[in-house]
Amino acid sequence: MNETAKSVNGTARPVAPPKPTGRPADGDGGKKPSAAVRLVALARERYRFVMSTDGRPYAVAVDGPNIALPLRGRSGLRQRLARLYADTFDGDVASQSALADAMAVLEGIAESEDPVPVHLRVGHDDAGTLVVDLGTADGRAVTVSAGGWHVVERSPVLFRRSGAMAPMPAPALLGDGLSMLHSLLNMDESAFRQLVAWLVAAWMPTIPHPVLTFKGEQGTGKSKTAQMVVNLVDPSPAAKRSQPRDVKAWSTQAFSSWALCLDNVSTLPQWLSDTLCKAVTGDGIVDRALYTDDDVVVLSFRRVLAMTTIDAGALAGDLAERLLMLELRLIDPERRRTEEELDTAFEAVRPAVLGSLFDLLATVLAVLPNVKLETLPRMADFARVLAAVDQVMDWNTLDDYLATSANVAGDALEGDPFGSAVVALVEQSGTWTGTAAQLLEQVQPPGGIRPPSWPKDATRAGGKVRRLAPLLRTAGVTVDDTQRSRDRHRHKLLILTRSDLPEGPAYASDQGSLWPNATPPGHGHRPPDLH
């Protein structure tokens, strides 16, 4: 019933009810809640708040996809909450200070809960089921286990998104997707089968993945091949990236993508080579405020990486051990296609390719627990995946990968003048023992001119030998840096030995070693004095 009021002449007149504003009613004549209070109430009504294991707060819609929204940033909760506030309260606009106050409260709410895993593109649940985020607005995902794969409407694990991600088409069983993919790539059967095994392993987030490296001269389609491969695993509008200029630039790229490609790599600075090695096996960076306003930000990630290059010898030795090198063939001019034609053909077959890859992945997961290797090479987890693929497909990818890895190591060692000089020294001496300073004095670069990569002092020389140790072993040279001299200075020694030599304490003295009394370790003899 409408309220009434007396007019000036005393007659009653109806009073219209107040127009609803969407604002909460005042209580007992008290002051209205502040904008920050109303923002927090709106957010808590529609979202739950979690803290990721790397210390970042996120919001997850109560009735929506299982997607973690950062509280700040362009695609974060702050922007959505500002719009929601205006829609709810008749176009009122929340001030920046109110939004900042609300975000602080919501971050505190997130911190009150135990941290939870927040995945990027790929993840797994407690039962070991792999989950791949399709990147679509509706939050659909693909679950893969030993029993098969399925497209699910809501992901069973929590994912975050980034601006570097693009949607992935839903996989479909539409024929032999692997053959369709091979028809777009100019590589032989052995290289293609290794590529397929790498693609299957790329959706296993808990194992290290070798850096997929496409090698070939100009005109072999390296960049386009790398782009298609990365867009199968983790589609992105920028699948190919330039080399980052520093660690922070690399962190930005790696934080935003599960799979990425460095294109046209000619040389790698040592810091980037070391960083890529860590990203293969798992890396962590602690820095200030890269992505949030926190005092300290922790970046921890393992990534799926690809590169394109012309010369494998340009890659640093320690990284060379973590490569899967695939060589592309020259494209026959009569078979060359435009990028537009390749893009159209790729988009047409991509659902079928994904369907076949997920089929193979499910089968590999079924046999993988029972795969045992007699000897474990470097990248042992990946080698087990190759063995499982070979068992399922009756292929020979593991042997091909090991043979290719040995060739890559040899190419990388040949491309390192200092490493090549060390090999030449040991080939001549049989066994060489001395300090890093003495090694630097004895080995000489070709032509007597030291290249920029040549170590400048004894400390760098010793470190370089240790980094090259895995590659030196492939060339038949073992490195032992556990011994020290017997004098009062206790200098650290390097003992370099040809691995094909017969063991015995007398051999070193017959080969002109700098240390006449030197003996390979493991024979119960003390290391030499420095006299």
KAVENWO-V413323 format. One line per field, one symbol per residue. ss: DSSP state (~ for helix, > for strand, _ for the rest). Layout:
# KAVENWO-V413323
ss: ???
This chain:
# KAVENWO-V413323
ss: __>>>>_____>>>>___________________~~~~~~~~~~~~>>>>>>____>>>>>_____>>>>______~~~~~~~~~~~~_______~~~~~~~~~~~~~~~~____>__>>_>>>_____>>>>_______>>>>>__>>>>>______>>________________~~~~~~______~~~~~~~~~~~~~_________>>>>>______~~~~~~~~~~~~______>>_____~~~~~~~~~~__>>>>>>>____~~~~~~~~~~~~_>>>>>_________>>>>>__>>>>>>__~~~__~~~~__>>>>>___________~~~~~~~~~~~~~~~~~~~~~~~~~~~~~~___________~~~~~~~~~~~~~~___~~~~~~~~~~~~~~~~~~__~~~~~~~~~~~~~_>>>>_~~~~~~~___~~~_________~~~~~~~~~~~~~~~~~__>>>>___>_______>_>>>>>_________~~~_____________________
